[in-house]
Amino acid sequence: MAKISQGNRSINLIMVQEGHAVVYHQFLNNCTDLKDSLLTAENSARSRKLAFWN
């Protein structure tokens, strides 16, 4: 998994929050700093039926 950021902002997290990306659970062990945030963001995007989840 590649981590993409702009300053302090995680582009990965923003994309998941907006429903434009999904979390690949098999790679979460390599992303311990964002793991919980990514999972929460994905669940939120899915429940709100954003973009990919629509």
Protein Blocks (a to p, Z undefined) as FASTA:
>chain_A
ZZddehjbcfklmmmmnopaccdfklmmmmmmlmmmmmmmmmmmmmnopajlZZ
